[in-house]
Amino acid sequence: MSTDVLTVQSSPTDAANTHWVIQSQGTLQGKITIPGDKSISHRALMLGALAAGETTIKGLLLGEDPRSTANCFRAMGAQISELNTDHVQVQGIGLGQLQEPPEVLDAGNSGTTLRLMLGILASHPHRLFTVTGDASLRSRPMGRVVKPLQQMGAHIWGRQDNTLAPLAIRGQALQPIHYHSPIASAQVKSCLMFAGLMTTGQTIITEPALSRDHSERMFAAFGADVAVDSETCSVTVTGPAQLHGQAIIVPGDISSAAFWLVAAAIVPGSDVWIENVGVNPTRTGVLDVLQQMGAEMTLANQRLVAGEPVADIHIKYSQLRGTVIEGAVIPRLIDEIPILAVAALFAQGVTTIRDAKELRVKESDRLTAMATQLQKMGARISEQPDGLEIQGNASLQGAEVESFGDHRVGMSLAIAALNAKGITTLYQAQAAAISYPNFVATLKQLWQS
Ligand code: S3P
């Protein structure tokens, strides 16, 4: 039975802003599916646009971020069907054939769109491109991709010594390099992999720890020559490549599943099945940590769908215990730290999160955002330079909190509100549409009062 666990209200001062009013007293029960994986959706659109022939995509995420990617590549000549169903067709334009766009390319809020696209644009000779994004994206560091691209011969200009968007790119024939990335970042790795597609020779990227490998899997499916050495966390792309259109099936996004995994684990009486979740081992840190915390969770029907591991996940409420989250697992759960911080509040004992200073340069400073907003609800959570320290056994009170325009912060706070006494109002809640347009509908489907 659906209840008014959450009501959506428009901001009286700005119609584009909505807030959510959340009142708890219930449990989560039932079986759901979740939207398509955001990382895989971006890559399918980009590779489809660059490949020769048609790519069909089933299960594409219909969120704001993939829409930004689709719009950018349409402006450069790729034909991408309307994103009004999750079955999308892309008529590729052929590698090296992107047209100079007549307008500034707008990546919106999407770091993946901007960083991956930079590798593609920088390697398209004889064209000038200009790229920008929203206020959040314009403040995020682009030097991490601009510098290695410059080592390959790219010509890129931007504010603050070419490290901030808006950026201008004059495409060049690039040279392959071996790049030792100081950070484990799939966006950096994938940017350089895209740049390597049109070079002659081997572009090698070595990371300090393994980041998500969706690009490696999908590049190979489209026909690129990709070799992975997991011992040394290295990937080699040998160019020039020839890409051919593919039939892609996008699994459900484990980063979206994480909200329900944690909600079910912390709200007494809950029992939830989440079907068709992508469980690529480079993404399953959240499952490892929840298991370590004592969650009652099982994976069923494990299978491989279009080159990506997929499973159904069953989770029930159980008393969690505090843990330490640090080191090599961090890139495997980088986007799930806000919601894991919520899980930690209801665990027995202390949870410490370290080695996560990357969270300061996501869509918002997620360490500050989570600490300050959860404190408003009465949580004992302290911000560290590279993480959080969270006291468990919390008893939260509803409060007025804000998402900072960050989808994952907003949805994490909404889940915390399910276990708070009284009413929580979440401002700038519309940010959820970046990665999870039907979050509210799914909450209402699951909620039993
Ligand atoms: C992503 C990689 C991660 C992640 C982001 C999506 C991707 O970023 O946080 O949401 O699709 O490659 P970094 O690679 O910068 O850590």
Residues whose N, C-alpha, C, O or C-beta is under 5 A from the ligand:
A	BS01	S3P	S39 T112 A184 S185 A186 Q187 V188 I334 D335
